[in-house]
Amino acid sequence: MKIKKGDKVLVKTGKDSGKQGVVELSIPSENRVVVTGVNIVKRHRKGGGNQPGGIIEKPAPIDVSNVLLVCPNCDQAARVMYNTGDKGKVRVCRKCGKSI
């Protein structure tokens, strides 16, 4: 999976298409990522102990194929490829050609 925790991504399909956010959690076994502010779902929680009950909004995972990495160098959404060399396996932006 070419998208990791802390990466800035752009959602390209779905109800939140066009939104940008930072990856909170990466789930490689399921090919899914959790992005802040994207795919917000409401969950009803029963109160107990020191936690209050109510309706809680939280981001749900989305498929990694529905997001594009935003390159920090050229600040555009681009696909990512891997190059191997002296530094090992390095992610490279397909638009500007610089390492991420």
Helices and strands as residue ranges (DSSP letters): E 8-11, E 20-27, E 32-35, E 40-45, E 54-59, E 62-63, G 64-66, E 67-70, E 77-78, E 80-85, E 88-93
